[in-house]
Amino acid sequence: MARILLVDDDPLLRKVLKSVLELHNHHVIALDEGRKALQVFSPEEIDLVITDLVMPEIDGLEFIIRLRKNYASIPILALSGGGRSRNMEVLDQAGAFGANATLQKPFLPEKLLETVRNLLENQVR
């Protein structure tokens, strides 16, 4: 069982992702924005971060940059549907800024679980 910090401003998607992960025995802290996530993040208590990229205030890219500045080894999965402009380049940017994996929305639950499993198995701390 992994401890996962999930950050997504879409309440329905956040609820669905949390449920899928918890059905597979993960403990999930689900938050709606990057500022709150930075406040609660503790590398001793989180095994994996999953973040949306297009969010108000601190977006996912800024969140990744701030995490990487102090916590180089925490695995990060970035999610995006490209926002209103459907700009999928943001996923490439997330990888450049330190995300270990990316998923384009929409995705199947199985793909999320496979990616989470791979990130956790390859985690080196």
Contacts in CASP RR format, 6 or more apart in sequence:
PFRMAT RR
TARGET T0000
AUTHOR 0000-0000-0000
METHOD contacts of the structure
MODEL  1
MARILLVDDDPLLRKVLKSVLELHNHHVIALDEGRKALQVFSPEEIDLVI
TDLVMPEIDGLEFIIRLRKNYASIPILALSGGGRSRNMEVLDQAGAFGAN
ATLQKPFLPEKLLETVRNLLENQVR
1 25 0 8 1.000
1 26 0 8 1.000
1 27 0 8 1.000
2 26 0 8 1.000
2 27 0 8 1.000
2 47 0 8 1.000
2 48 0 8 1.000
2 116 0 8 1.000
2 120 0 8 1.000
3 26 0 8 1.000
3 27 0 8 1.000
3 29 0 8 1.000
3 45 0 8 1.000
3 46 0 8 1.000
3 47 0 8 1.000
3 48 0 8 1.000
4 21 0 8 1.000
4 26 0 8 1.000
4 27 0 8 1.000
4 28 0 8 1.000
4 29 0 8 1.000
4 46 0 8 1.000
4 47 0 8 1.000
4 48 0 8 1.000
4 49 0 8 1.000
4 50 0 8 1.000
4 116 0 8 1.000
5 28 0 8 1.000
5 29 0 8 1.000
5 31 0 8 1.000
5 37 0 8 1.000
5 40 0 8 1.000
5 41 0 8 1.000
5 46 0 8 1.000
5 48 0 8 1.000
5 49 0 8 1.000
5 50 0 8 1.000
6 14 0 8 1.000
6 17 0 8 1.000
6 18 0 8 1.000
6 21 0 8 1.000
6 28 0 8 1.000
6 29 0 8 1.000
6 30 0 8 1.000
6 31 0 8 1.000
6 50 0 8 1.000
6 51 0 8 1.000
7 30 0 8 1.000
7 31 0 8 1.000
7 32 0 8 1.000
7 33 0 8 1.000
7 34 0 8 1.000
7 37 0 8 1.000
7 49 0 8 1.000
7 50 0 8 1.000
7 51 0 8 1.000
7 52 0 8 1.000
7 55 0 8 1.000
7 60 0 8 1.000
7 63 0 8 1.000
8 14 0 8 1.000
8 17 0 8 1.000
8 30 0 8 1.000
8 32 0 8 1.000
8 50 0 8 1.000
8 51 0 8 1.000
8 52 0 8 1.000
8 55 0 8 1.000
8 79 0 8 1.000
9 32 0 8 1.000
9 33 0 8 1.000
9 52 0 8 1.000
9 55 0 8 1.000
9 56 0 8 1.000
10 52 0 8 1.000
11 32 0 8 1.000
13 52 0 8 1.000
13 105 0 8 1.000
14 30 0 8 1.000
14 32 0 8 1.000
15 30 0 8 1.000
17 28 0 8 1.000
17 30 0 8 1.000
17 50 0 8 1.000
17 112 0 8 1.000
18 28 0 8 1.000
18 30 0 8 1.000
20 109 0 8 1.000
20 112 0 8 1.000
20 113 0 8 1.000
21 28 0 8 1.000
21 112 0 8 1.000
21 113 0 8 1.000
21 116 0 8 1.000
22 28 0 8 1.000
24 113 0 8 1.000
26 116 0 8 1.000
29 40 0 8 1.000
29 46 0 8 1.000
31 37 0 8 1.000
31 40 0 8 1.000
33 55 0 8 1.000
33 56 0 8 1.000
33 57 0 8 1.000
33 58 0 8 1.000
34 51 0 8 1.000
34 55 0 8 1.000
34 57 0 8 1.000
34 58 0 8 1.000
34 59 0 8 1.000
34 60 0 8 1.000
34 62 0 8 1.000
34 63 0 8 1.000
35 57 0 8 1.000
35 58 0 8 1.000
37 49 0 8 1.000
37 51 0 8 1.000
37 63 0 8 1.000
38 58 0 8 1.000
38 63 0 8 1.000
38 66 0 8 1.000
38 67 0 8 1.000
41 49 0 8 1.000
41 67 0 8 1.000
41 71 0 8 1.000
43 71 0 8 1.000
43 73 0 8 1.000
43 74 0 8 1.000
46 74 0 8 1.000
47 75 0 8 1.000
47 120 0 8 1.000
47 123 0 8 1.000
48 74 0 8 1.000
48 75 0 8 1.000
48 76 0 8 1.000
48 77 0 8 1.000
48 116 0 8 1.000
48 119 0 8 1.000
48 120 0 8 1.000
48 123 0 8 1.000
49 67 0 8 1.000
49 74 0 8 1.000
49 75 0 8 1.000
49 76 0 8 1.000
49 77 0 8 1.000
50 76 0 8 1.000
50 77 0 8 1.000
50 79 0 8 1.000
50 116 0 8 1.000
51 60 0 8 1.000
51 63 0 8 1.000
51 64 0 8 1.000
51 76 0 8 1.000
51 77 0 8 1.000
51 78 0 8 1.000
51 79 0 8 1.000
52 60 0 8 1.000
52 78 0 8 1.000
52 79 0 8 1.000
52 80 0 8 1.000
53 59 0 8 1.000
53 60 0 8 1.000
53 61 0 8 1.000
53 78 0 8 1.000
53 79 0 8 1.000
53 80 0 8 1.000
53 82 0 8 1.000
53 90 0 8 1.000
53 91 0 8 1.000
53 94 0 8 1.000
54 60 0 8 1.000
54 80 0 8 1.000
54 81 0 8 1.000
54 82 0 8 1.000
54 83 0 8 1.000
54 90 0 8 1.000
55 63 0 8 1.000
58 66 0 8 1.000
60 78 0 8 1.000
60 94 0 8 1.000
61 90 0 8 1.000
61 93 0 8 1.000
61 94 0 8 1.000
61 97 0 8 1.000
64 76 0 8 1.000
64 78 0 8 1.000
64 94 0 8 1.000
64 97 0 8 1.000
64 98 0 8 1.000
64 99 0 8 1.000
65 97 0 8 1.000
67 74 0 8 1.000
67 76 0 8 1.000
68 76 0 8 1.000
68 97 0 8 1.000
68 98 0 8 1.000
73 123 0 8 1.000
73 124 0 8 1.000
73 125 0 8 1.000
75 100 0 8 1.000
75 101 0 8 1.000
75 119 0 8 1.000
75 120 0 8 1.000
75 122 0 8 1.000
75 123 0 8 1.000
76 98 0 8 1.000
76 99 0 8 1.000
76 100 0 8 1.000
76 101 0 8 1.000
77 99 0 8 1.000
77 100 0 8 1.000
77 101 0 8 1.000
77 102 0 8 1.000
77 103 0 8 1.000
77 115 0 8 1.000
77 116 0 8 1.000
77 119 0 8 1.000
78 91 0 8 1.000
78 94 0 8 1.000
78 95 0 8 1.000
78 99 0 8 1.000
78 101 0 8 1.000
78 102 0 8 1.000
78 103 0 8 1.000
79 102 0 8 1.000
79 103 0 8 1.000
79 104 0 8 1.000
79 105 0 8 1.000
79 107 0 8 1.000
80 88 0 8 1.000
80 90 0 8 1.000
80 91 0 8 1.000
80 94 0 8 1.000
80 102 0 8 1.000
80 104 0 8 1.000
80 105 0 8 1.000
81 88 0 8 1.000
81 104 0 8 1.000
81 105 0 8 1.000
81 106 0 8 1.000
82 88 0 8 1.000
82 90 0 8 1.000
82 91 0 8 1.000
82 105 0 8 1.000
88 104 0 8 1.000
91 102 0 8 1.000
91 104 0 8 1.000
94 102 0 8 1.000
95 102 0 8 1.000
100 119 0 8 1.000
100 122 0 8 1.000
101 115 0 8 1.000
101 118 0 8 1.000
101 119 0 8 1.000
103 111 0 8 1.000
103 112 0 8 1.000
103 115 0 8 1.000
END
